[in-house]
Amino acid sequence: MKPETKPPVRRIIVDFQKLNDEILELLVSKYPYGYNSSDIIRFKNAVGEWVECAEVRTDDTIYLVKVSKRLENAMSDYEEDEDEAYY
């Protein structure tokens, strides 16, 4: 009998403009107080530019979300919206 093999994990780089609520919720859950330099993954893309990303995972996907000031603002806004929903 063959051992059970898991399907490969997808790896997706996500830019701020393509960020959906599911990924934003994952980010806010993983980094409720924001992220710091030790949370950032840094690598060169295909054209040799440095890219900085924060990583979040689901069962079948690893998302690398490009870090920017707009991402920090979106996470903060999302967290505020979630807090207001409970009142």
CORHU-V846492 format. One record per backbone hydrogen bond with DSSP energy under -0.5 kcal/mol. CO is the residue of the C=O (numbers start at 1). NH is the residue of the N-H. Records with the same first field share a line. If there is no record, write none. Layout:
CO=NH, NH
//
This chain:
10=62
12=14, 64
14=66
15=18
16=19
20=24
21=25
22=26
23=27
24=28
25=29
26=30
27=31
29=32
31=34
36=39
37=40
39=55
41=53
43=51
45=48
49=45
51=43
52=67
53=41
54=65
56=63
60=10
61=58, 63
62=12, 64
63=56, 65
64=14, 66
65=54
68=72
69=73
70=74
71=75
72=76
73=77
74=78
75=79
76=80
77=81
78=82
79=83
80=84
81=85
82=86
83=86
84=87
//
